[in-house]
Amino acid sequence: MRRALALAAILGSVGAGVAAADGGGPAPGLDYGNGIVVPPGLWRDVALSDGRTTLLESIVIDTGRVERTSFLKGSLGIPLVSYSGQTGGLARDGSRLVLASWPGAQAATRFVAVDPVDFRVQERVKLRGRFAFDALSPNGSVMYLIQYLGNPGAVAQTYAVRAFDWRTRKLVPGAVVDRREPDEKMTGLPMRRVGTPTGWAYTVYQRPGKRPFVHALDTVHRRAFCIDLPWRNSDTWIPRVKMRVRGDMLELRRDGHTIARMDRKTLKVES
């Protein structure tokens, strides 16, 4: 009964479109309703919120049956990692699911780590500043964040990639930058992401009026590389580009055709 009443209130609050929401900045925002598939792929964890309480549900994919529910205080959601609607927050080994408060909107940002199976709360942290979730290391011990550096709500603002160590509950000093260009300002919007079992996260970023780039983040060794892509005037179609990893190559594809390949070792791009 409690679940039914809470769900009715939450659905009334967020409306019929309980899926992806626009973050209005370098991070896409939070997901309410689509959720994320939990290994081994039998169920999906979903978060819904009315602004005061968050309802977590584990839903069996084949039948739609709700397997378990849990409630958390405050407004939290499953983080989006691209404007194509891809969700994140789940450690690759299935040990941790990170929920977040709305990115970039408040003077402090909340993150809650739960067990993705039974929703037991593992950790809570409140960071001073405007942050958004970006990625997790494979075992979930290190969380990567987008730190907003511009005006709240500005889409084209600069940002920094930061690492947060769940074991020490502290931000790692300094930003995670491409050491080849340490002074380059980070801007752009994440359009699509693909990851690897070894902890690499490859994300295509759109920069309106400029060339797009691939952000290659090594979540194990806390290093990153920014690789410019050769296309000018690509703003209208870069959101449709998809990626896949094949051995040592990262393939970028558009409308079913490979349009570029990036060597993951040398970072050279061929188109």
N, C-alpha and C positions, 0 to 999 in steps of 0.2 A: 504493500500500500504506500509506504514511504517513497519507494522508487517511482511509482506511478504519479504521485502528486508532484514530486520534484521534477520529473521529466516533463510533465505538463507545464510547469512554471518555466522551466528552462527553454523549452521549445517555443513557448509564447513570447519569451524575451528575445531570442535570437531569430525568430521567424522561420519561414520554410527553408530558406537557403542557409543551412547550417554547415556548409562545407567551407571552402577556403575563404579567407578574408584578406584584404589588401593591407599591407603594413605601411604604405605611404612613405617608404624610404628605402635604404639599401637592403633591408630585410623584408621578406614578403608578408610577415605577420604570423598568425596562428590558424590552425585548422580546428574547426568545430563540426564534427560529424562524419568526415571521411575516415579519419583515424590512420593507423599504421598496422601492417601485417606483422605478426609476431612469429618467429621461428617455432615450429617447423612449417608454418604457413596454414595452420588449421583455423586460426581465429584472428580477429582484428581488434585492437584496443582503440577505443573512441573516447574523446573528451567533449563534454558539453558544459556550458556555464551560463548562469543568469546574471553574472557580474558580482555575485556575492559567494556563491557556492559552485564547486566544480563536481560534476558527475562523471565518473569513469566507468566504462562498460567494456567487457570482453565479449565479443559477438562471434559466434561460430559462422564461418564464411559460407559453408554449404547450406545451412539451414536458416541462418538469421537468428538463431536462438541466443538469448542473452545468458552467458555462462556465469558471469559474476559482475557485481557492481561495487562501487566504493564512492565515498564522498570526501572531498577535501575542502577546507576553508579557503575562501578567496577565489578570484577569477583566474583560471589557468587554462592553457590549451596545448595541444601538440604542435610543436614548431614546424613551420613551413621552411624549406630550404631553397625553393625556387619559385618563380612566378608562374611556372607551369603546373603548380599544385602539388609538387612532391613534398612529402612529409619526412621529418627527421626526428632525432631525439632518442632513437633506439640503438643501443650498443650492438655491434655485429654479433657478439657472443650471446646476446639475449639476456644479459644480466641486469640491464638497467634501462629504464625509460625516463627521459627528462621532460618535464612539463615546464612551461614558462608563462610569465605574465606578459601583457601586451608590450611588444618591443618599442623602445624609443619614446614612450609616451609619458613616463614619470621620472622623477628624480632618482628613483631606486628601482631595481629590477629583481624580481623573485624567480628562483628556479627550485623545483622540487623533483628529486629523483625517487622513483618508485620501482618496485619489482613488477615487471610487465606481466607476470603470471597471476600473482595474488594481490597486487596493488599495495603491498606493504610499503610504507614510506621509509626510504633508506637515508636520505639526506635532504636538508632544506638550507637554502642560502639566500640572503638578500644583499645585493651588491649596490653600492652607492654609484649612481650614474645610469646612463641610458644604454642598455645592452640588448642584444638579440642573440638567440641561439644560432650557431653555424654548423658545428659538427662534433662528433665524439670519437675518441680513440677506440680501437676494436674492443677493448675490455671495459670501456666506459669510465676509466679513471681520470681522463683528461677531457675537458669540455672546451670547445673553441667557440668564441663569441665575437659578434660584431659590436664594436663600441662606436656609438654615434658621436661624431665630432662637430657636426653642424647644427643648424637651427632645428628644433623639433618639427617633424612633419615634412621637412624639405626632402624631395626625392633625390636630387643630385648632390647631396651633401657628402663630404669626405667621411671616412670611417677608418678604423683600425681593427685588425684581427688580433684578438687576445686569447691567451690560454688560461684556463682555470683548472687547478689541480684539486679534485675532490678529496684526495687523501690529506692535503694540508688545509683545504677549504680557503685557499687564497689564489688571487690572480698571480700568474707568473710575471715577474717584472718585464716591462718592455713589450712591444708589439711583435707579432710574427710577420716578418717582412721577407721579400725577395732580397737576399743579401747582395745580389748583383746591382740592385737599384734601391738601396735602403731609404733614400729620401723621396722616393716617388709617392705622391698622394694617391690613396685608394679611393676610387669612385666607381660607380656602376651598379647595375641591377642584375641579380642572378636569374638566369633564364632556364637553365637545365643542369642537372647534376648526375654523375655516375660515380660509383665507388668501387673499391677493390677489397678483397679479403685481407690484404696486407695493410690496410688503413689509409690508402690514398683516396682523396675526394677531389674529383675534377669537376669544375663548374664553369659554364660559359656565362660570361658577363656581357651585358649590353651597356654601351656608353653612348647615349644619344648624341649624334653628330660626330662621333669618333669611331675608330675601329674597335670591334669587340675583342675580348681576350679570354683565355682560359686561365683560371686560378687553380693551380695544382697544390693541394695542401696535404702534407705528410703528417697525419695525426699521431703517428708513433714517435717521430723524432722532432716534432715542433718546427718544421721548416716549410717554406712556401715559395712558389715560383709563379710569376705572371708572364704568360706567353701571348704576345700580340697575334691576332689573326689577320689575314691579308685583305679582308673585305671592307671596302668603303661603301657608304650608303646602304648599309645592311639593316637599318633599324626596323624596317617593315617585315623582314623575313627571319631575322636571327632568332626570334622566339620559337620558330618552328624547328630549329636545328636540334637533333638528338645526338647522343653519343653512345659509344660502346667501346669496351676495352677488349682488344684481341692480342694476347701476348704482350709484347713490348710496345704495341701501337695503340694510340687513342684515335678512334675514327669518329669524325664528325659527319653527320648525315642529314640530308635535306630531301624530303619527299621520296624516301626510299633509296636515295643514291648517296654514295660517299663523296663528299666534296672536299675533304681535307683529312690528312693523317698527321698525327704528331708522335714523334718518337719519344717515348716516355723516359728514356735515358738521356738522350742528347737535347731534348726539348725542341728539336727542329720540326718545322711545319712544312708539309708539302701539300699543294693544292692543284 
